[in-house]
Amino acid sequence: MVIKQIKQWFTVRANAARWRPLTEWADAQGGQLRHARDGRGFVIDLPRVLPGLTRIEWGPSQRSYISGYELRMRCELKLNSDMQMMMIERSLMDQLERSVFEAYTDTLRTRADTDTPEEMRWLVMFPKQTAIEDKRVRLRYGAVGVNSDLCASWLDPTLVERLGEISEQIIVEGRPFVLMSLRGNVYLRTSMAEVSLPEVQTLLKVLEAACHSALSVNQRLGEAGPWPTTTSVAWHNRPSEGDYSASA
């Protein structure tokens, strides 16, 4: 036990220098970086940067489809809980679709596995969004949502532009990446073997764009009346795009 504690102490000390740029950046944003107890990761809380309280975590992956270490981001927005949409790196989407299909068609399994994460279940539950004009985004990502028109509105020009930018140098083909609206929050998850402050900052801008767009859509839906069904009928009865600001 003592030897384990000593090893963790040395790990934390070594990471203090390794992560100093991140610590200084977090401080400048009014946030704070805290080391994980085992010394293998960190958590940054940013209370005033994005539209809602934001947490950035880096550490061992919590998803089977990401090997090694991952970066996780969450922004708390208190959106309607039914606002469920996702952008996912296309090769990862293909991989997860195959896994879900194999699991759900296994004759030894009679029901869906409740431990399967939403990003896998949604691929078979929700319609896909195919009308993405930006070629970079269309080729690199897949999009699904509880409602096709809802998902299309979430992908506003700013968010699409941010996704297009990271597709060229950061989210290269084959790098797992998920951006989703779930349980009232917006989440971002991607593989990251070594922490890179420039990548963290760039991905945070993607999360920010996703948050502003989600808030805008959420506001429009709230003002327009009942929540739309999984068909597109309810959405088409909403006020036009031009009646609302581009950001909340």
MITI-372429 format. One record per residue (C-alpha): residue in three letters; z, x, y. Coordinates in pm, 1 decimal. Last residue first. Example, Ala and Ser with C-alpha at 12.3 -4.5 7.8 and 13.67 -1.06 7.14 Angstrom:
// MITI-372429
resn:zz:xx:yy
ser:714.0:1367.0:-106.0 $
ala:780.0:1230.0:-450.0 $
This chain:
// MITI-372429
resn:zz:xx:yy
ala:-2757.0:-2895.1:3174.0 $
ser:-3090.7:-2720.3:3192.6 $
ala:-3452.3:-2827.9:3229.9 $
ser:-3352.7:-3110.4:3461.9 $
tyr:-3433.4:-3464.8:3358.7 $
asp:-3675.6:-3741.6:3445.3 $
gly:-3979.6:-3526.9:3367.5 $
glu:-3910.5:-3531.9:2995.3 $
ser:-3971.8:-3906.4:2979.2 $
pro:-3699.9:-4163.3:2931.1 $
arg:-3622.5:-4247.6:2565.3 $
asn:-3812.3:-4507.3:2362.4 $
his:-4001.7:-4235.6:2176.6 $
trp:-3671.1:-4101.3:2045.7 $
ala:-3573.6:-4428.4:1878.8 $
val:-3902.1:-4451.3:1692.1 $
ser:-3907.7:-4091.7:1563.1 $
thr:-3732.3:-4163.8:1236.5 $
thr:-3403.4:-3999.3:1142.8 $
thr:-3231.0:-4249.1:1371.8 $
pro:-3175.6:-4181.3:1738.7 $
trp:-2824.1:-4194.8:1890.6 $
pro:-2768.1:-4512.0:2089.1 $
gly:-2807.5:-4512.4:2469.8 $
ala:-3025.1:-4318.2:2712.1 $
glu:-2749.6:-4134.5:2897.9 $
gly:-2609.9:-3974.5:2583.8 $
leu:-2954.0:-3880.6:2457.6 $
arg:-3044.4:-3712.3:2782.2 $
gln:-2714.5:-3525.8:2792.3 $
asn:-2752.5:-3398.5:2435.3 $
val:-3105.6:-3279.1:2505.8 $
ser:-2989.0:-3084.7:2810.9 $
leu:-2686.7:-2947.0:2629.1 $
ala:-2907.5:-2830.1:2341.1 $
ser:-3147.3:-2660.2:2584.8 $
his:-2866.1:-2478.5:2763.0 $
cys:-2713.6:-2371.9:2431.1 $
ala:-3038.3:-2246.9:2277.5 $
ala:-3110.4:-2043.3:2591.0 $
glu:-2762.1:-1890.8:2574.7 $
leu:-2797.5:-1811.6:2204.7 $
val:-3124.2:-1631.2:2274.0 $
lys:-2959.3:-1442.7:2560.5 $
leu:-2678.8:-1344.7:2322.2 $
leu:-2945.0:-1203.9:2091.4 $
thr:-3054.9:-966.8:2366.5 $
gln:-2699.9:-854.3:2447.2 $
val:-2614.5:-797.7:2080.1 $
glu:-2940.0:-607.3:2032.0 $
pro:-2866.8:-382.7:2330.8 $
leu:-2509.8:-327.5:2201.8 $
ser:-2626.0:-220.1:1856.0 $
val:-2379.4:-247.6:1569.4 $
glu:-2498.8:-95.7:1243.9 $
ala:-2621.0:-286.3:936.8 $
met:-2703.4:-599.8:1133.3 $
ser:-2822.4:-909.6:945.2 $
thr:-2852.2:-1225.6:1150.0 $
arg:-2651.6:-1534.7:1242.7 $
leu:-2662.6:-1755.9:1551.7 $
tyr:-2457.9:-2073.1:1595.4 $
val:-2460.0:-2362.1:1842.4 $
asn:-2164.4:-2603.0:1843.1 $
gly:-2105.5:-2977.2:1806.2 $
arg:-2062.2:-2962.1:1430.6 $
leu:-2400.0:-2788.7:1391.3 $
ser:-2682.3:-2662.5:1612.9 $
met:-2861.9:-2373.9:1443.9 $
leu:-3011.6:-2028.3:1484.3 $
val:-3064.9:-1835.5:1159.7 $
phe:-3201.8:-1484.9:1110.4 $
pro:-3256.6:-1273.4:798.4 $
arg:-3480.2:-970.9:861.9 $
gly:-3792.5:-1003.5:645.0 $
glu:-4046.8:-990.7:925.4 $
val:-3896.6:-831.8:1235.6 $
ile:-3617.7:-1004.6:1421.1 $
ile:-3559.8:-722.4:1669.5 $
gln:-3891.9:-579.2:1791.4 $
glu:-4162.0:-845.1:1823.4 $
ser:-3974.8:-1153.1:1703.2 $
ile:-3707.4:-1096.2:1967.7 $
glu:-3949.5:-1183.2:2248.7 $
gly:-4093.2:-1490.4:2077.9 $
leu:-3748.1:-1635.1:2022.3 $
arg:-3665.6:-1587.1:2389.9 $
glu:-3994.8:-1751.6:2491.9 $
val:-3932.0:-2047.1:2259.8 $
leu:-3584.8:-2092.5:2408.2 $
thr:-3722.2:-2089.0:2762.5 $
pro:-4015.8:-2319.9:2686.0 $
asp:-3800.1:-2590.8:2518.8 $
leu:-3740.1:-2590.1:2145.3 $
trp:-3461.6:-2849.4:2163.9 $
ser:-3724.3:-3110.8:2245.0 $
ala:-3914.3:-3036.0:1923.5 $
cys:-3594.6:-3060.3:1718.8 $
leu:-3520.5:-3404.2:1859.9 $
asp:-3877.1:-3511.6:1791.3 $
ser:-3852.8:-3404.4:1428.2 $
asn:-3515.8:-3572.4:1369.1 $
val:-3235.5:-3431.9:1154.0 $
gly:-3390.5:-3094.1:1219.7 $
val:-3606.8:-2820.5:1072.8 $
ala:-3781.6:-2518.4:1222.5 $
gly:-3952.0:-2223.2:1054.4 $
tyr:-3980.6:-1885.1:1218.4 $
arg:-4204.8:-1576.4:1241.4 $
leu:-4554.4:-1726.6:1245.4 $
arg:-4476.9:-2023.7:1469.3 $
val:-4265.3:-1813.1:1703.7 $
arg:-4533.9:-1551.2:1762.3 $
lys:-4803.5:-1820.2:1783.9 $
asp:-4624.9:-2009.9:2062.6 $
glu:-4744.6:-2370.6:2029.2 $
ile:-4485.2:-2495.1:1782.8 $
ala:-4586.6:-2834.5:1638.8 $
thr:-4472.3:-2779.2:1278.8 $
gln:-4115.2:-2906.4:1289.2 $
lys:-3995.2:-2958.9:935.0 $
pro:-3826.7:-3278.3:820.6 $
phe:-3463.6:-3262.0:705.4 $
met:-3290.6:-3279.6:365.9 $
val:-3461.6:-3007.8:160.3 $
leu:-3435.3:-2726.2:412.4 $
trp:-3114.9:-2878.0:547.6 $
arg:-2933.2:-2795.3:224.3 $
met:-2993.0:-2422.0:263.4 $
glu:-2888.0:-2386.4:627.5 $
glu:-2601.2:-2622.5:554.6 $
pro:-2432.6:-2381.1:315.5 $
thr:-2421.9:-2457.6:-59.7 $
asp:-2057.2:-2497.0:-157.6 $
thr:-2102.3:-2870.0:-209.6 $
asp:-2344.2:-2796.0:-494.5 $
ala:-2568.2:-3097.6:-526.2 $
arg:-2525.2:-3309.3:-834.5 $
thr:-2626.0:-3323.1:-1201.2 $
arg:-2653.2:-2953.3:-1272.2 $
leu:-2742.0:-2844.4:-1627.1 $
thr:-3099.1:-2967.4:-1587.1 $
asp:-3150.8:-2720.9:-1300.0 $
thr:-3373.8:-2901.4:-1050.9 $
tyr:-3127.6:-2874.7:-762.4 $
ala:-3056.5:-2507.0:-819.6 $
glu:-3419.8:-2402.2:-861.8 $
phe:-3527.9:-2599.5:-556.8 $
val:-3242.3:-2461.4:-349.6 $
ser:-3326.6:-2103.4:-442.4 $
arg:-3698.4:-2151.4:-375.5 $
glu:-3625.4:-2307.4:-38.0 $
leu:-3386.6:-2023.8:39.3 $
gln:-3653.1:-1758.6:-15.6 $
asp:-3918.8:-1946.4:181.4 $
met:-3678.2:-1994.7:471.9 $
leu:-3582.3:-1626.8:458.6 $
ser:-3951.8:-1538.2:484.3 $
arg:-3980.6:-1769.6:784.0 $
glu:-3682.5:-1659.9:988.5 $
ile:-3484.9:-1977.8:1054.5 $
met:-3461.1:-2219.6:1348.4 $
met:-3223.0:-2507.7:1288.9 $
met:-3131.6:-2852.8:1415.4 $
gln:-2839.4:-3091.7:1365.1 $
met:-2727.0:-3307.5:1658.5 $
asp:-2526.6:-3556.1:1454.6 $
ser:-2197.7:-3409.1:1578.5 $
asn:-2288.0:-3495.8:1938.0 $
leu:-2235.2:-3175.3:2128.6 $
lys:-1889.4:-3037.5:2200.3 $
leu:-2034.7:-2709.0:2332.7 $
glu:-1853.5:-2428.9:2147.8 $
cys:-2075.7:-2118.6:2129.1 $
arg:-2082.7:-1924.0:1802.7 $
met:-2226.8:-1583.0:1722.0 $
arg:-2240.4:-1393.8:1392.4 $
leu:-2372.4:-1042.1:1332.3 $
glu:-2405.0:-930.9:971.8 $
tyr:-2309.3:-648.3:740.1 $
gly:-2418.6:-569.2:385.0 $
ser:-2669.9:-804.7:229.3 $
ile:-2756.3:-1139.1:384.9 $
tyr:-2869.6:-1421.2:153.9 $
ser:-2524.0:-1447.9:-5.0 $
arg:-2367.4:-1544.4:327.2 $
gln:-2035.7:-1424.6:468.5 $
ser:-2170.6:-1077.3:543.3 $
pro:-1924.8:-796.9:608.5 $
gly:-1851.6:-753.2:979.4 $
trp:-1962.0:-836.4:1331.5 $
glu:-1829.3:-1134.7:1521.4 $
ile:-1921.2:-1279.1:1860.4 $
arg:-1726.8:-1579.7:1987.4 $
thr:-1829.6:-1793.8:2282.6 $
leu:-1636.5:-2057.4:2474.5 $
gly:-1895.1:-2286.3:2631.9 $
pro:-2183.4:-2274.1:2880.9 $
leu:-2218.4:-1897.2:2821.8 $
val:-2037.7:-1608.4:2992.0 $
arg:-1690.6:-1741.7:3080.7 $
pro:-1466.1:-1731.5:2775.0 $
leu:-1622.4:-1439.8:2584.5 $
asp:-1426.0:-1367.1:2266.7 $
ile:-1531.9:-1055.8:2076.5 $
val:-1439.5:-1009.9:1710.6 $
phe:-1461.6:-686.2:1516.0 $
gly:-1553.5:-536.2:1181.4 $
arg:-1451.8:-313.9:892.9 $
gly:-1108.8:-209.8:1022.2 $
asp:-930.0:-411.9:754.9 $
arg:-743.5:-609.4:1018.6 $
ala:-1059.9:-678.6:1215.8 $
his:-1066.8:-505.2:1552.9 $
arg:-1040.2:-709.0:1871.6 $
leu:-1288.7:-699.2:2159.5 $
gln:-1194.6:-891.2:2474.8 $
gly:-1379.8:-1094.8:2732.6 $
gly:-1413.9:-1106.0:3109.1 $
gln:-1775.3:-997.4:3091.5 $
ala:-1689.5:-644.2:3206.6 $
asp:-1424.4:-625.8:2934.5 $
ala:-1682.6:-720.0:2671.6 $
trp:-1917.9:-447.4:2798.0 $
glu:-1640.5:-186.9:2789.8 $
thr:-1545.4:-284.0:2435.0 $
leu:-1909.2:-284.1:2323.6 $
pro:-1966.8:61.9:2472.0 $
arg:-1641.2:181.1:2305.5 $
trp:-1748.2:63.8:1958.4 $
arg:-1781.2:403.6:1793.1 $
ala:-1481.3:543.8:1979.5 $
ala:-1250.6:262.4:1867.9 $
asn:-1428.9:262.0:1532.5 $
ala:-1278.5:598.3:1438.5 $
arg:-927.7:482.8:1530.1 $
val:-974.3:158.2:1336.5 $
thr:-1090.5:348.2:1028.6 $
phe:-800.6:595.3:1054.8 $
trp:-552.5:306.6:1069.9 $
gln:-723.6:130.1:778.5 $
lys:-693.9:443.6:566.5 $
ile:-325.3:476.6:656.5 $
gln:-263.9:112.6:565.0 $
lys:-432.6:160.1:226.3 $
ile:-223.7:474.2:157.4 $
val:92.9:279.2:240.0 $
met:0.0:0.0:0.0 $
